[in-house]
Amino acid sequence: MDVSLFEAAKSGYNKIMLYDHQEIARNDDIKRLYTAALLGNAGDLTQLLNENIDLLEDVLLTRADTPLHIAARFGHLNFVRIVLIHKPSLAWELDQDGFTAMNLASENGHIAVVKELLACDPLLYKHKDRDGRTLLHCAATHGRLLILHELLTNFVDCVGQVTARGETALHLALKNNQEEAFSMLMDWIKQTHNQRLMYLKDKSGNSVLNLVQSKDMYEKKRDFYLYDFLSDPDSYVSYNLIV
C-alpha cells in the first residue's frame, strides 16, 4: 500500500482517497504534496515548493480537500505555517463538506493551528459552515476549552452568533453534554453582563434556561446554574416574563 493511503487509514482519515482523484494520481508532485500533508512533513513541502512555486495553486484543480485541510485536521503546525506563507487564500477554501481548515483544526482541538490561521486572517472566526456554525460553535460542540478561551478573549462578538437552527454556543454545549464548555461560557456571560443570551430561543423554541431546566444533569448542579443566574433580580423578572 502507498504510504499516503496507509497513513490515511491508520489515522482514520477516510474522507479522501487520494487516487480516486485522477488529477492527483497523474501528478507525482501533487501526490507527494498530499503525502507530506498527511505526515506533516514540512521539509518535503519546502522542497516541493522550491521545485514548483505554483504547486499550491495546482491543488485547487483537484477538487479534493486541500493539503491545508489535511494538515490542519492532524495539527501539523509547521506544515500549516508554510502553506499560509505561500498561499494564505487557502485558509478560506472549503473542503467537500463545506468546512475550512479552521473548522477541522477546531473540531480536533489543535489550538496552535487555530491561532496560526487566525493570525493569517482574523475574520476566519466569522465563517459559517453549511449549517451556520462558526468556530465558536464548533469549539463548544466538541468541548475545546482552549479554543473557547482564545475566542472569548479576542473575539467577543462571536458569542451572539447563531446557527441555522437558531442555536447559540450555549445551546450546543448543553445539547452535546459539554459541561466544562458550558460553564466557561456562563462565566463569560456573568462577567460581561450578557444575560440576554440566556433568553435566545432556537428554532425548536428552547432557550438556554429551558434546556438547563430539562437537562438530565445532577440536580444540585442544575439548581446552581439556575440560582446563580436568577439571583440577579433583573434576570429573575425577565425570566418570569418570557418563560
N, C-alpha and C positions, 0 to 999 in steps of 0.2 A: 504493500500500500504506500502511496506517496506520503511523505512526511506531513504535508499540509492537511491532507484528509485524516491522517492518523491523529494529529494534534486536535483537529476539529472534533473528532469523535471522542477522544479522551477528555476533552474539556466540556463536552456537552453542547458544543456549538453546532447543532444540526440544522440551523435555519438556512445556511447556504451550503451547497456542494459545488465546489469551485468549477469542476469540469462539466457541470450542467450548462455552463455559460460558454458558448463557442468562442466569444471574444477573448475570454481568459485562456481557454485551452490552446488557442493557436498563437498566443503571445507569451513567449518564455519569460520576458521581463515582468509582465503583469502577474504571471503565475508566481514568480519569485517574490514579487511585492506582497501578494496576499499571504504567502507562506511566512514572510517576515512579520506581517501584521499579526498573524495567529501566534507566532512565537515571541513577539515583542522584540525582534532583532533590529535595533536601531542602527547597528553597523551596516547590515545589509541594505537597509533603507537608504542610508547615506551614499553607499557605493552605487546603488541603482540610480539615484538622482544625479550623481556626478556623471554617470554614463548617459542619462537621458533626462534632462531637466523638465521635460514635458510629460513625464510618466504619470504624475498625479492627475494631469488633465485627461490623459488617455483612459483612466479608470472610469471616468464619467460615462463612457460609451458602453460599458459592460452591462449596465442595468442590474448589477449585483450590489450588495452592500459595499460601501467604500471601505478601504483599509482603515480609515479613521474610525468607522463604526466598530470594526472588529477589535482594534487596539483599545478603544475606549471601553468596550464591554469587558475586556480582561484586565483593565487597569495598567496598560503598558505606557507609563507616563513619558518616557524618553521618546518613544516612537510617536506618540501623540504630539509632543512638543515640536519635533522636526517637521511633521506633516503641516502643522499650523504655521510654522515659519515660511514654508514654501508655498502653501496654498490655504490661507486662512478661510477662504469661502467654503471649504469642505465642511466647516463646522455647521453650516446651515443645510447641508444636503440631507435628504430623507432616505431612510432605508425602505425595504419592501413593505414594512408595516407602518410607515409614516413617522418613524422616530428619528431624531437627530442623534449624533454621537453622545450629546449631553444626556439625553434620556437614558441611554444604555449605561453610561457611567454612573448616573444617579441610582438607577434600579439596582445596580450591583455594588453600590456603596463605595465607589472609588473617589474619595473626596479630593485627592491631589489632581486627578484628571478633571474633575468638575471645576476646580479652581483655575486650572490651566485654560480650559475652554472659556470660562467667564472672563479671564484676563484677555483672551483673544477678542471677545465681543461680549460685553456685559449684557447686551439686550437679549442674549440667548435665554435668560431666565424667564422671559415673557412668552417664549414659543409654546404653542399649544399643539398637542398631537391630534389625531383624528377624533378623539373622544373629548377634546377640550382640556386635557390635562397638562399642567405646567410642570416645571422642575420641582416646585414645592409639593404639588400633588403627588408626584412620583415618590419623593422622599418620605412623605407622610404615609403613603400606602405601604411602603416597604420598611418603615421604621429606621430610616437612615438619619440618625441623630446629628452626626457631624455636618451633614449637608443641610439639614434643617437649621442648625445654628448659623451656618455660613449665610444662608438666605435671610434669616430673620435679623441678622446683624447688619447686612449690607443692602438688602433689597426689601425694605419694609412694606412697600406697596403690593408685594406679591401675595400677601395673606388674604386679601379681599377677592382674589380671582376665583371664579367658579368653573367647574367642568360643564360639559354639555348637558349633564344631568342636574346641574344646579348645585353640585357638591363643593363645599369648601375643603381645605386641607383637614380641618377638624372632623368633618363628616367622614372623610376617607380614613383617617387614623382610627376612629371608632369602629367603622364598618370592617376594618381589617385587623382588629384586635391589637393595634399598636399603642399600648397604653403609655409607654415612655414618650413616644412622639406626641400623643395627645396631651400629656402633662406638660411637655415643653411648650406646646402651642398655647395651652391655658395660661402658663406663667407669662408668656409674652403678652397675651390679651390683658391680663391684670396689670402688668407693668405699663402698658401703653394705653390703657383705658379704651380698649376696642371691644367692649362688651356687645356692641351691636352685631358682631359676627356670630354670636350665640343664637341670634334670632333668625338668621337667614335660613330659609327652607329650601330643601332640594325639590326635585320635580315630583317626588312622592309625598310632598307636604310635610316632611320631617325637619325640624330644626335640630341643632346640636343638643339643646336641652331635652327635646323629646327623646333623642337617641340615648342620652345618658340615663334617663329615667327607665327606659325599656331595656337597656343593655343588660345582658346576663353577666354582671360583674359582682365582685364581693360587695355586699350591702353597705359596709362601712365606707368603702372607697367611693361607691356611687353617691352616698349621702354627703361625703366630704366634698366631692365636686359640686354638688348642688348647693350645699350650705355655703361653701366658700364663695360661690358666685352670687347667690341670692342674699348673702349678708349685707350686700350693698343695697340700701333702701331703694334707690332709683332702679336698680336691676330688678328688685322684687316686684315693684309696682308695674314695670314694663312687662315682666314675665306673666303676671296675672292678667294683664290686659289682652295678651295675644295668644296664650296657650289654652 
